[in-house]
Amino acid sequence: MKTEDHAGTARRNVTEQARSTRGGGAAAGRGSELAGDPPADRLVRLSVNLGPEVADQLKEYASRKGVSVTEAVRRAIAVLAFVDEARNRGASLNVEEGGVLKEILFLV
């Protein structure tokens, strides 16, 4: 991933857009209560292999946000899907930091 600085581009609240796109709304952050999640007896258990650094980042995020590692993975997947769908529509991803707008460029 690479960034470029851009000034004067309008910001968007990605969190609110992601919630409205995904139907998370007020239920966002409550684990399996999120809209669209199947009942517990219909969940799929997956096993993934992560390097120690990535596993630590995931656990640290979950701890900071007060959620389970499973919920942290759900959130990561929701953000990835949102960004991917937006990119497929021709949208760009921007981050404002210190008053400077940076466009995130994906090389893939």
Jmol script that loads the backbone (N, CA, C; Angstrom):
load data "model"
ATOM      1  N   MET A   1       0.845  -1.160   0.000  1.00  0.00           N
ATOM      2  CA  MET A   1       0.000   0.000   0.000  1.00  0.00           C
ATOM      3  C   MET A   1       0.894   1.227   0.000  1.00  0.00           C
ATOM      4  N   LYS A   2       0.476   2.272  -0.731  1.00  0.00           N
ATOM      5  CA  LYS A   2       1.247   3.489  -0.865  1.00  0.00           C
ATOM      6  C   LYS A   2       0.297   4.664  -0.680  1.00  0.00           C
ATOM      7  N   THR A   3       0.781   5.785  -0.138  1.00  0.00           N
ATOM      8  CA  THR A   3      -0.082   6.948   0.042  1.00  0.00           C
ATOM      9  C   THR A   3       0.433   8.128  -0.752  1.00  0.00           C
ATOM     10  N   GLU A   4      -0.495   8.995  -1.160  1.00  0.00           N
ATOM     11  CA  GLU A   4      -0.168  10.263  -1.797  1.00  0.00           C
ATOM     12  C   GLU A   4      -0.926  11.349  -1.077  1.00  0.00           C
ATOM     13  N   ASP A   5      -0.313  12.516  -0.910  1.00  0.00           N
ATOM     14  CA  ASP A   5      -0.984  13.643  -0.265  1.00  0.00           C
ATOM     15  C   ASP A   5      -1.871  14.372  -1.265  1.00  0.00           C
ATOM     16  N   HIS A   6      -3.079  14.732  -0.824  1.00  0.00           N
ATOM     17  CA  HIS A   6      -4.003  15.528  -1.628  1.00  0.00           C
ATOM     18  C   HIS A   6      -4.655  16.536  -0.706  1.00  0.00           C
ATOM     19  N   ALA A   7      -4.756  17.786  -1.134  1.00  0.00           N
ATOM     20  CA  ALA A   7      -5.420  18.818  -0.331  1.00  0.00           C
ATOM     21  C   ALA A   7      -6.748  19.171  -0.958  1.00  0.00           C
ATOM     22  N   GLY A   8      -7.717  19.555  -0.118  1.00  0.00           N
ATOM     23  CA  GLY A   8      -8.983  20.082  -0.606  1.00  0.00           C
ATOM     24  C   GLY A   8     -10.017  19.058  -1.029  1.00  0.00           C
ATOM     25  N   THR A   9      -9.779  17.775  -0.817  1.00  0.00           N
ATOM     26  CA  THR A   9     -10.760  16.755  -1.187  1.00  0.00           C
ATOM     27  C   THR A   9     -11.707  16.525  -0.010  1.00  0.00           C
ATOM     28  N   ALA A  10     -12.984  16.366  -0.313  1.00  0.00           N
ATOM     29  CA  ALA A  10     -13.980  16.184   0.755  1.00  0.00           C
ATOM     30  C   ALA A  10     -13.764  14.878   1.492  1.00  0.00           C
ATOM     31  N   ARG A  11     -13.950  14.934   2.822  1.00  0.00           N
ATOM     32  CA  ARG A  11     -13.846  13.738   3.653  1.00  0.00           C
ATOM     33  C   ARG A  11     -15.187  13.032   3.730  1.00  0.00           C
ATOM     34  N   ARG A  12     -15.128  11.727   3.968  1.00  0.00           N
ATOM     35  CA  ARG A  12     -16.347  10.955   4.198  1.00  0.00           C
ATOM     36  C   ARG A  12     -16.193  10.190   5.489  1.00  0.00           C
ATOM     37  N   ASN A  13     -17.305   9.965   6.148  1.00  0.00           N
ATOM     38  CA  ASN A  13     -17.278   9.186   7.365  1.00  0.00           C
ATOM     39  C   ASN A  13     -17.487   7.724   6.981  1.00  0.00           C
ATOM     40  N   VAL A  14     -16.385   7.006   6.816  1.00  0.00           N
ATOM     41  CA  VAL A  14     -16.430   5.623   6.341  1.00  0.00           C
ATOM     42  C   VAL A  14     -17.191   4.732   7.308  1.00  0.00           C
ATOM     43  N   THR A  15     -17.064   5.000   8.604  1.00  0.00           N
ATOM     44  CA  THR A  15     -17.758   4.161   9.580  1.00  0.00           C
ATOM     45  C   THR A  15     -19.264   4.210   9.353  1.00  0.00           C
ATOM     46  N   GLU A  16     -19.805   5.409   9.196  1.00  0.00           N
ATOM     47  CA  GLU A  16     -21.246   5.521   8.977  1.00  0.00           C
ATOM     48  C   GLU A  16     -21.644   4.911   7.642  1.00  0.00           C
ATOM     49  N   GLN A  17     -20.827   5.102   6.604  1.00  0.00           N
ATOM     50  CA  GLN A  17     -21.136   4.511   5.316  1.00  0.00           C
ATOM     51  C   GLN A  17     -21.108   2.994   5.403  1.00  0.00           C
ATOM     52  N   ALA A  18     -20.127   2.459   6.100  1.00  0.00           N
ATOM     53  CA  ALA A  18     -20.030   1.004   6.231  1.00  0.00           C
ATOM     54  C   ALA A  18     -21.240   0.455   6.971  1.00  0.00           C
ATOM     55  N   ARG A  19     -21.672   1.152   8.021  1.00  0.00           N
ATOM     56  CA  ARG A  19     -22.843   0.695   8.762  1.00  0.00           C
ATOM     57  C   ARG A  19     -24.086   0.716   7.889  1.00  0.00           C
ATOM     58  N   SER A  20     -24.278   1.799   7.132  1.00  0.00           N
ATOM     59  CA  SER A  20     -25.477   1.869   6.302  1.00  0.00           C
ATOM     60  C   SER A  20     -25.428   0.852   5.174  1.00  0.00           C
ATOM     61  N   THR A  21     -24.225   0.596   4.633  1.00  0.00           N
ATOM     62  CA  THR A  21     -24.078  -0.385   3.561  1.00  0.00           C
ATOM     63  C   THR A  21     -24.306  -1.796   4.081  1.00  0.00           C
ATOM     64  N   ARG A  22     -23.783  -2.087   5.252  1.00  0.00           N
ATOM     65  CA  ARG A  22     -23.844  -3.429   5.805  1.00  0.00           C
ATOM     66  C   ARG A  22     -25.066  -3.673   6.671  1.00  0.00           C
ATOM     67  N   GLY A  23     -25.815  -2.639   7.012  1.00  0.00           N
ATOM     68  CA  GLY A  23     -26.978  -2.832   7.875  1.00  0.00           C
ATOM     69  C   GLY A  23     -26.608  -2.957   9.326  1.00  0.00           C
ATOM     70  N   GLY A  24     -25.398  -2.520   9.731  1.00  0.00           N
ATOM     71  CA  GLY A  24     -24.958  -2.624  11.110  1.00  0.00           C
ATOM     72  C   GLY A  24     -25.708  -1.690  12.021  1.00  0.00           C
ATOM     73  N   GLY A  25     -25.886  -0.438  11.608  1.00  0.00           N
ATOM     74  CA  GLY A  25     -26.648   0.555  12.356  1.00  0.00           C
ATOM     75  C   GLY A  25     -26.337   0.551  13.826  1.00  0.00           C
ATOM     76  N   ALA A  26     -27.372   0.631  14.651  1.00  0.00           N
ATOM     77  CA  ALA A  26     -27.203   0.713  16.089  1.00  0.00           C
ATOM     78  C   ALA A  26     -26.656  -0.577  16.672  1.00  0.00           C
ATOM     79  N   ALA A  27     -26.765  -1.674  15.959  1.00  0.00           N
ATOM     80  CA  ALA A  27     -26.296  -2.954  16.488  1.00  0.00           C
ATOM     81  C   ALA A  27     -24.806  -3.156  16.280  1.00  0.00           C
ATOM     82  N   ALA A  28     -24.147  -2.233  15.575  1.00  0.00           N
ATOM     83  CA  ALA A  28     -22.719  -2.412  15.288  1.00  0.00           C
ATOM     84  C   ALA A  28     -21.943  -2.581  16.577  1.00  0.00           C
ATOM     85  N   GLY A  29     -21.041  -3.553  16.577  1.00  0.00           N
ATOM     86  CA  GLY A  29     -20.195  -3.764  17.735  1.00  0.00           C
ATOM     87  C   GLY A  29     -20.750  -4.758  18.730  1.00  0.00           C
ATOM     88  N   ARG A  30     -21.888  -5.389  18.434  1.00  0.00           N
ATOM     89  CA  ARG A  30     -22.465  -6.317  19.398  1.00  0.00           C
ATOM     90  C   ARG A  30     -22.366  -7.756  18.935  1.00  0.00           C
ATOM     91  N   GLY A  31     -21.291  -8.080  18.258  1.00  0.00           N
ATOM     92  CA  GLY A  31     -21.025  -9.469  17.896  1.00  0.00           C
ATOM     93  C   GLY A  31     -22.083 -10.076  17.018  1.00  0.00           C
ATOM     94  N   SER A  32     -22.596 -11.249  17.434  1.00  0.00           N
ATOM     95  CA  SER A  32     -23.503 -12.004  16.580  1.00  0.00           C
ATOM     96  C   SER A  32     -24.881 -11.368  16.462  1.00  0.00           C
ATOM     97  N   GLU A  33     -25.137 -10.249  17.165  1.00  0.00           N
ATOM     98  CA  GLU A  33     -26.414  -9.569  17.031  1.00  0.00           C
ATOM     99  C   GLU A  33     -26.459  -8.693  15.793  1.00  0.00           C
ATOM    100  N   LEU A  34     -25.344  -8.547  15.085  1.00  0.00           N
ATOM    101  CA  LEU A  34     -25.327  -7.697  13.897  1.00  0.00           C
ATOM    102  C   LEU A  34     -26.315  -8.211  12.868  1.00  0.00           C
ATOM    103  N   ALA A  35     -26.950  -7.261  12.178  1.00  0.00           N
ATOM    104  CA  ALA A  35     -27.899  -7.634  11.132  1.00  0.00           C
ATOM    105  C   ALA A  35     -27.201  -8.502  10.094  1.00  0.00           C
ATOM    106  N   GLY A  36     -27.845  -9.553   9.665  1.00  0.00           N
ATOM    107  CA  GLY A  36     -27.282 -10.410   8.635  1.00  0.00           C
ATOM    108  C   GLY A  36     -26.485 -11.582   9.172  1.00  0.00           C
ATOM    109  N   ASP A  37     -26.141 -11.594  10.449  1.00  0.00           N
ATOM    110  CA  ASP A  37     -25.429 -12.736  11.001  1.00  0.00           C
ATOM    111  C   ASP A  37     -26.397 -13.898  11.156  1.00  0.00           C
ATOM    112  N   PRO A  38     -25.953 -15.106  10.798  1.00  0.00           N
ATOM    113  CA  PRO A  38     -26.834 -16.265  10.955  1.00  0.00           C
ATOM    114  C   PRO A  38     -26.968 -16.645  12.426  1.00  0.00           C
ATOM    115  N   PRO A  39     -27.991 -17.414  12.756  1.00  0.00           N
ATOM    116  CA  PRO A  39     -28.125 -17.918  14.131  1.00  0.00           C
ATOM    117  C   PRO A  39     -26.900 -18.750  14.500  1.00  0.00           C
ATOM    118  N   ALA A  40     -26.640 -18.886  15.790  1.00  0.00           N
ATOM    119  CA  ALA A  40     -25.442 -19.579  16.277  1.00  0.00           C
ATOM    120  C   ALA A  40     -25.298 -20.983  15.696  1.00  0.00           C
ATOM    121  N   ASP A  41     -26.402 -21.684  15.484  1.00  0.00           N
ATOM    122  CA  ASP A  41     -26.313 -23.043  14.957  1.00  0.00           C
ATOM    123  C   ASP A  41     -25.978 -23.074  13.464  1.00  0.00           C
ATOM    124  N   ARG A  42     -25.910 -21.899  12.825  1.00  0.00           N
ATOM    125  CA  ARG A  42     -25.589 -21.820  11.397  1.00  0.00           C
ATOM    126  C   ARG A  42     -24.226 -21.165  11.135  1.00  0.00           C
ATOM    127  N   LEU A  43     -23.471 -20.868  12.186  1.00  0.00           N
ATOM    128  CA  LEU A  43     -22.161 -20.248  12.026  1.00  0.00           C
ATOM    129  C   LEU A  43     -21.162 -21.246  11.448  1.00  0.00           C
ATOM    130  N   VAL A  44     -20.189 -20.758  10.734  1.00  0.00           N
ATOM    131  CA  VAL A  44     -19.138 -21.585  10.142  1.00  0.00           C
ATOM    132  C   VAL A  44     -17.853 -21.331  10.907  1.00  0.00           C
ATOM    133  N   ARG A  45     -17.232 -22.376  11.391  1.00  0.00           N
ATOM    134  CA  ARG A  45     -15.963 -22.256  12.110  1.00  0.00           C
ATOM    135  C   ARG A  45     -14.834 -22.361  11.093  1.00  0.00           C
ATOM    136  N   LEU A  46     -13.931 -21.387  11.127  1.00  0.00           N
ATOM    137  CA  LEU A  46     -12.781 -21.374  10.236  1.00  0.00           C
ATOM    138  C   LEU A  46     -11.501 -21.400  11.056  1.00  0.00           C
ATOM    139  N   SER A  47     -10.482 -21.938  10.477  1.00  0.00           N
ATOM    140  CA  SER A  47      -9.160 -21.926  11.097  1.00  0.00           C
ATOM    141  C   SER A  47      -8.226 -21.183  10.157  1.00  0.00           C
ATOM    142  N   VAL A  48      -7.499 -20.213  10.686  1.00  0.00           N
ATOM    143  CA  VAL A  48      -6.566 -19.445   9.864  1.00  0.00           C
ATOM    144  C   VAL A  48      -5.184 -19.479  10.507  1.00  0.00           C
ATOM    145  N   ASN A  49      -4.180 -19.347   9.678  1.00  0.00           N
ATOM    146  CA  ASN A  49      -2.811 -19.281  10.166  1.00  0.00           C
ATOM    147  C   ASN A  49      -2.320 -17.850  10.006  1.00  0.00           C
ATOM    148  N   LEU A  50      -1.907 -17.246  11.110  1.00  0.00           N
ATOM    149  CA  LEU A  50      -1.399 -15.878  11.106  1.00  0.00           C
ATOM    150  C   LEU A  50       0.002 -15.860  11.686  1.00  0.00           C
ATOM    151  N   GLY A  51       0.812 -14.972  11.170  1.00  0.00           N
ATOM    152  CA  GLY A  51       2.128 -14.765  11.763  1.00  0.00           C
ATOM    153  C   GLY A  51       1.960 -14.138  13.140  1.00  0.00           C
ATOM    154  N   PRO A  52       2.975 -14.257  13.983  1.00  0.00           N
ATOM    155  CA  PRO A  52       2.871 -13.726  15.348  1.00  0.00           C
ATOM    156  C   PRO A  52       2.550 -12.228  15.389  1.00  0.00           C
ATOM    157  N   GLU A  53       3.137 -11.442  14.487  1.00  0.00           N
ATOM    158  CA  GLU A  53       2.896  -9.997  14.498  1.00  0.00           C
ATOM    159  C   GLU A  53       1.438  -9.678  14.170  1.00  0.00           C
ATOM    160  N   VAL A  54       0.899 -10.354  13.161  1.00  0.00           N
ATOM    161  CA  VAL A  54      -0.489 -10.114  12.764  1.00  0.00           C
ATOM    162  C   VAL A  54      -1.434 -10.588  13.865  1.00  0.00           C
ATOM    163  N   ALA A  55      -1.151 -11.732  14.454  1.00  0.00           N
ATOM    164  CA  ALA A  55      -1.984 -12.245  15.546  1.00  0.00           C
ATOM    165  C   ALA A  55      -1.966 -11.274  16.726  1.00  0.00           C
ATOM    166  N   ASP A  56      -0.795 -10.727  17.039  1.00  0.00           N
ATOM    167  CA  ASP A  56      -0.691  -9.754  18.126  1.00  0.00           C
ATOM    168  C   ASP A  56      -1.481  -8.485  17.816  1.00  0.00           C
ATOM    169  N   GLN A  57      -1.407  -8.014  16.558  1.00  0.00           N
ATOM    170  CA  GLN A  57      -2.165  -6.822  16.164  1.00  0.00           C
ATOM    171  C   GLN A  57      -3.664  -7.064  16.320  1.00  0.00           C
ATOM    172  N   LEU A  58      -4.116  -8.240  15.910  1.00  0.00           N
ATOM    173  CA  LEU A  58      -5.526  -8.580  16.014  1.00  0.00           C
ATOM    174  C   LEU A  58      -5.966  -8.618  17.476  1.00  0.00           C
ATOM    175  N   LYS A  59      -5.186  -9.272  18.314  1.00  0.00           N
ATOM    176  CA  LYS A  59      -5.513  -9.362  19.738  1.00  0.00           C
ATOM    177  C   LYS A  59      -5.484  -7.994  20.408  1.00  0.00           C
ATOM    178  N   GLU A  60      -4.508  -7.162  20.051  1.00  0.00           N
ATOM    179  CA  GLU A  60      -4.415  -5.813  20.620  1.00  0.00           C
ATOM    180  C   GLU A  60      -5.613  -4.966  20.211  1.00  0.00           C
ATOM    181  N   TYR A  61      -6.020  -5.059  18.936  1.00  0.00           N
ATOM    182  CA  TYR A  61      -7.197  -4.322  18.479  1.00  0.00           C
ATOM    183  C   TYR A  61      -8.423  -4.761  19.285  1.00  0.00           C
ATOM    184  N   ALA A  62      -8.625  -6.068  19.392  1.00  0.00           N
ATOM    185  CA  ALA A  62      -9.783  -6.596  20.120  1.00  0.00           C
ATOM    186  C   ALA A  62      -9.777  -6.102  21.566  1.00  0.00           C
ATOM    187  N   SER A  63      -8.619  -6.106  22.183  1.00  0.00           N
ATOM    188  CA  SER A  63      -8.505  -5.653  23.568  1.00  0.00           C
ATOM    189  C   SER A  63      -8.827  -4.162  23.695  1.00  0.00           C
ATOM    190  N   ARG A  64      -8.264  -3.351  22.793  1.00  0.00           N
ATOM    191  CA  ARG A  64      -8.514  -1.900  22.830  1.00  0.00           C
ATOM    192  C   ARG A  64      -9.987  -1.570  22.647  1.00  0.00           C
ATOM    193  N   LYS A  65     -10.657  -2.320  21.791  1.00  0.00           N
ATOM    194  CA  LYS A  65     -12.066  -2.055  21.480  1.00  0.00           C
ATOM    195  C   LYS A  65     -13.019  -2.797  22.405  1.00  0.00           C
ATOM    196  N   GLY A  66     -12.491  -3.688  23.239  1.00  0.00           N
ATOM    197  CA  GLY A  66     -13.342  -4.426  24.167  1.00  0.00           C
ATOM    198  C   GLY A  66     -14.239  -5.437  23.483  1.00  0.00           C
ATOM    199  N   VAL A  67     -13.719  -6.056  22.416  1.00  0.00           N
ATOM    200  CA  VAL A  67     -14.496  -7.058  21.687  1.00  0.00           C
ATOM    201  C   VAL A  67     -13.700  -8.360  21.620  1.00  0.00           C
ATOM    202  N   SER A  68     -14.363  -9.411  21.195  1.00  0.00           N
ATOM    203  CA  SER A  68     -13.691 -10.692  21.030  1.00  0.00           C
ATOM    204  C   SER A  68     -12.819 -10.662  19.780  1.00  0.00           C
ATOM    205  N   VAL A  69     -11.886 -11.601  19.691  1.00  0.00           N
ATOM    206  CA  VAL A  69     -11.067 -11.725  18.490  1.00  0.00           C
ATOM    207  C   VAL A  69     -11.971 -12.048  17.297  1.00  0.00           C
ATOM    208  N   THR A  70     -12.999 -12.845  17.501  1.00  0.00           N
ATOM    209  CA  THR A  70     -13.942 -13.166  16.435  1.00  0.00           C
ATOM    210  C   THR A  70     -14.619 -11.896  15.920  1.00  0.00           C
ATOM    211  N   GLU A  71     -15.053 -11.027  16.831  1.00  0.00           N
ATOM    212  CA  GLU A  71     -15.685  -9.775  16.410  1.00  0.00           C
ATOM    213  C   GLU A  71     -14.687  -8.884  15.692  1.00  0.00           C
ATOM    214  N   ALA A  72     -13.428  -8.882  16.123  1.00  0.00           N
ATOM    215  CA  ALA A  72     -12.395  -8.094  15.447  1.00  0.00           C
ATOM    216  C   ALA A  72     -12.208  -8.584  14.010  1.00  0.00           C
ATOM    217  N   VAL A  73     -12.231  -9.897  13.816  1.00  0.00           N
ATOM    218  CA  VAL A  73     -12.112 -10.457  12.466  1.00  0.00           C
ATOM    219  C   VAL A  73     -13.333 -10.069  11.637  1.00  0.00           C
ATOM    220  N   ARG A  74     -14.532 -10.145  12.212  1.00  0.00           N
ATOM    221  CA  ARG A  74     -15.746  -9.737  11.493  1.00  0.00           C
ATOM    222  C   ARG A  74     -15.634  -8.287  11.026  1.00  0.00           C
ATOM    223  N   ARG A  75     -15.151  -7.423  11.921  1.00  0.00           N
ATOM    224  CA  ARG A  75     -15.004  -6.006  11.574  1.00  0.00           C
ATOM    225  C   ARG A  75     -13.986  -5.815  10.456  1.00  0.00           C
ATOM    226  N   ALA A  76     -12.874  -6.528  10.540  1.00  0.00           N
ATOM    227  CA  ALA A  76     -11.846  -6.410   9.501  1.00  0.00           C
ATOM    228  C   ALA A  76     -12.403  -6.844   8.146  1.00  0.00           C
ATOM    229  N   ILE A  77     -13.153  -7.921   8.129  1.00  0.00           N
ATOM    230  CA  ILE A  77     -13.743  -8.412   6.882  1.00  0.00           C
ATOM    231  C   ILE A  77     -14.770  -7.414   6.358  1.00  0.00           C
ATOM    232  N   ALA A  78     -15.580  -6.815   7.243  1.00  0.00           N
ATOM    233  CA  ALA A  78     -16.575  -5.825   6.819  1.00  0.00           C
ATOM    234  C   ALA A  78     -15.898  -4.609   6.195  1.00  0.00           C
ATOM    235  N   VAL A  79     -14.802  -4.146   6.797  1.00  0.00           N
ATOM    236  CA  VAL A  79     -14.080  -2.997   6.239  1.00  0.00           C
ATOM    237  C   VAL A  79     -13.470  -3.361   4.890  1.00  0.00           C
ATOM    238  N   LEU A  80     -12.859  -4.533   4.800  1.00  0.00           N
ATOM    239  CA  LEU A  80     -12.270  -4.981   3.541  1.00  0.00           C
ATOM    240  C   LEU A  80     -13.326  -5.060   2.444  1.00  0.00           C
ATOM    241  N   ALA A  81     -14.478  -5.626   2.754  1.00  0.00           N
ATOM    242  CA  ALA A  81     -15.553  -5.747   1.767  1.00  0.00           C
ATOM    243  C   ALA A  81     -16.051  -4.367   1.345  1.00  0.00           C
ATOM    244  N   PHE A  82     -16.202  -3.452   2.304  1.00  0.00           N
ATOM    245  CA  PHE A  82     -16.659  -2.097   2.004  1.00  0.00           C
ATOM    246  C   PHE A  82     -15.682  -1.390   1.066  1.00  0.00           C
ATOM    247  N   VAL A  83     -14.395  -1.455   1.397  1.00  0.00           N
ATOM    248  CA  VAL A  83     -13.370  -0.796   0.581  1.00  0.00           C
ATOM    249  C   VAL A  83     -13.315  -1.423  -0.808  1.00  0.00           C
ATOM    250  N   ASP A  84     -13.359  -2.738  -0.874  1.00  0.00           N
ATOM    251  CA  ASP A  84     -13.303  -3.424  -2.163  1.00  0.00           C
ATOM    252  C   ASP A  84     -14.493  -3.051  -3.042  1.00  0.00           C
ATOM    253  N   GLU A  85     -15.698  -3.032  -2.459  1.00  0.00           N
ATOM    254  CA  GLU A  85     -16.891  -2.658  -3.222  1.00  0.00           C
ATOM    255  C   GLU A  85     -16.788  -1.206  -3.693  1.00  0.00           C
ATOM    256  N   ALA A  86     -16.305  -0.310  -2.838  1.00  0.00           N
ATOM    257  CA  ALA A  86     -16.159   1.096  -3.213  1.00  0.00           C
ATOM    258  C   ALA A  86     -15.145   1.244  -4.345  1.00  0.00           C
ATOM    259  N   ARG A  87     -14.046   0.544  -4.260  1.00  0.00           N
ATOM    260  CA  ARG A  87     -13.031   0.596  -5.313  1.00  0.00           C
ATOM    261  C   ARG A  87     -13.586   0.065  -6.628  1.00  0.00           C
ATOM    262  N   ASN A  88     -14.402  -0.987  -6.559  1.00  0.00           N
ATOM    263  CA  ASN A  88     -15.018  -1.535  -7.768  1.00  0.00           C
ATOM    264  C   ASN A  88     -15.951  -0.527  -8.430  1.00  0.00           C
ATOM    265  N   ARG A  89     -16.504   0.393  -7.637  1.00  0.00           N
ATOM    266  CA  ARG A  89     -17.364   1.447  -8.185  1.00  0.00           C
ATOM    267  C   ARG A  89     -16.545   2.649  -8.652  1.00  0.00           C
ATOM    268  N   GLY A  90     -15.231   2.603  -8.499  1.00  0.00           N
ATOM    269  CA  GLY A  90     -14.368   3.700  -8.931  1.00  0.00           C
ATOM    270  C   GLY A  90     -14.060   4.714  -7.856  1.00  0.00           C
ATOM    271  N   ALA A  91     -14.444   4.450  -6.615  1.00  0.00           N
ATOM    272  CA  ALA A  91     -14.183   5.379  -5.518  1.00  0.00           C
ATOM    273  C   ALA A  91     -12.721   5.300  -5.098  1.00  0.00           C
ATOM    274  N   SER A  92     -12.268   6.341  -4.411  1.00  0.00           N
ATOM    275  CA  SER A  92     -10.916   6.320  -3.850  1.00  0.00           C
ATOM    276  C   SER A  92     -11.030   6.295  -2.337  1.00  0.00           C
ATOM    277  N   LEU A  93      -9.947   5.898  -1.677  1.00  0.00           N
ATOM    278  CA  LEU A  93      -9.905   5.836  -0.224  1.00  0.00           C
ATOM    279  C   LEU A  93      -8.941   6.909   0.248  1.00  0.00           C
ATOM    280  N   ASN A  94      -9.429   7.792   1.134  1.00  0.00           N
ATOM    281  CA  ASN A  94      -8.627   8.901   1.617  1.00  0.00           C
ATOM    282  C   ASN A  94      -8.586   8.902   3.140  1.00  0.00           C
ATOM    283  N   VAL A  95      -7.456   9.352   3.682  1.00  0.00           N
ATOM    284  CA  VAL A  95      -7.282   9.490   5.121  1.00  0.00           C
ATOM    285  C   VAL A  95      -6.763  10.898   5.368  1.00  0.00           C
ATOM    286  N   GLU A  96      -7.377  11.600   6.321  1.00  0.00           N
ATOM    287  CA  GLU A  96      -6.879  12.918   6.690  1.00  0.00           C
ATOM    288  C   GLU A  96      -6.031  12.778   7.943  1.00  0.00           C
ATOM    289  N   GLU A  97      -4.834  13.306   7.889  1.00  0.00           N
ATOM    290  CA  GLU A  97      -3.920  13.209   9.022  1.00  0.00           C
ATOM    291  C   GLU A  97      -3.159  14.521   9.128  1.00  0.00           C
ATOM    292  N   GLY A  98      -3.286  15.168  10.261  1.00  0.00           N
ATOM    293  CA  GLY A  98      -2.590  16.426  10.473  1.00  0.00           C
ATOM    294  C   GLY A  98      -2.977  17.500   9.481  1.00  0.00           C
ATOM    295  N   GLY A  99      -4.228  17.513   9.071  1.00  0.00           N
ATOM    296  CA  GLY A  99      -4.701  18.500   8.119  1.00  0.00           C
ATOM    297  C   GLY A  99      -4.339  18.209   6.671  1.00  0.00           C
ATOM    298  N   VAL A 100      -3.688  17.076   6.435  1.00  0.00           N
ATOM    299  CA  VAL A 100      -3.292  16.695   5.081  1.00  0.00           C
ATOM    300  C   VAL A 100      -4.116  15.485   4.665  1.00  0.00           C
ATOM    301  N   LEU A 101      -4.725  15.581   3.490  1.00  0.00           N
ATOM    302  CA  LEU A 101      -5.510  14.473   2.968  1.00  0.00           C
ATOM    303  C   LEU A 101      -4.601  13.558   2.162  1.00  0.00           C
ATOM    304  N   LYS A 102      -4.625  12.277   2.482  1.00  0.00           N
ATOM    305  CA  LYS A 102      -3.788  11.303   1.789  1.00  0.00           C
ATOM    306  C   LYS A 102      -4.694  10.291   1.104  1.00  0.00           C
ATOM    307  N   GLU A 103      -4.416  10.036  -0.165  1.00  0.00           N
ATOM    308  CA  GLU A 103      -5.161   9.016  -0.893  1.00  0.00           C
ATOM    309  C   GLU A 103      -4.397   7.704  -0.761  1.00  0.00           C
ATOM    310  N   ILE A 104      -5.107   6.658  -0.385  1.00  0.00           N
ATOM    311  CA  ILE A 104      -4.523   5.325  -0.264  1.00  0.00           C
ATOM    312  C   ILE A 104      -4.603   4.671  -1.629  1.00  0.00           C
ATOM    313  N   LEU A 105      -3.463   4.289  -2.164  1.00  0.00           N
ATOM    314  CA  LEU A 105      -3.410   3.643  -3.467  1.00  0.00           C
ATOM    315  C   LEU A 105      -3.119   2.158  -3.270  1.00  0.00           C
ATOM    316  N   PHE A 106      -3.943   1.313  -3.856  1.00  0.00           N
ATOM    317  CA  PHE A 106      -3.761  -0.121  -3.780  1.00  0.00           C
ATOM    318  C   PHE A 106      -3.060  -0.578  -5.038  1.00  0.00           C
ATOM    319  N   LEU A 107      -2.015  -1.342  -4.891  1.00  0.00           N
ATOM    320  CA  LEU A 107      -1.191  -1.743  -6.028  1.00  0.00           C
ATOM    321  C   LEU A 107      -1.647  -3.050  -6.659  1.00  0.00           C
ATOM    322  N   VAL A 108      -2.680  -3.639  -6.181  1.00  0.00           N
ATOM    323  CA  VAL A 108      -3.145  -4.904  -6.716  1.00  0.00           C
ATOM    324  C   VAL A 108      -4.358  -4.711  -7.578  1.00  0.00           C
TER     325      VAL A 108
END
end "model"
wireframe off; spacefill off
backbone 0.3
color backbone group
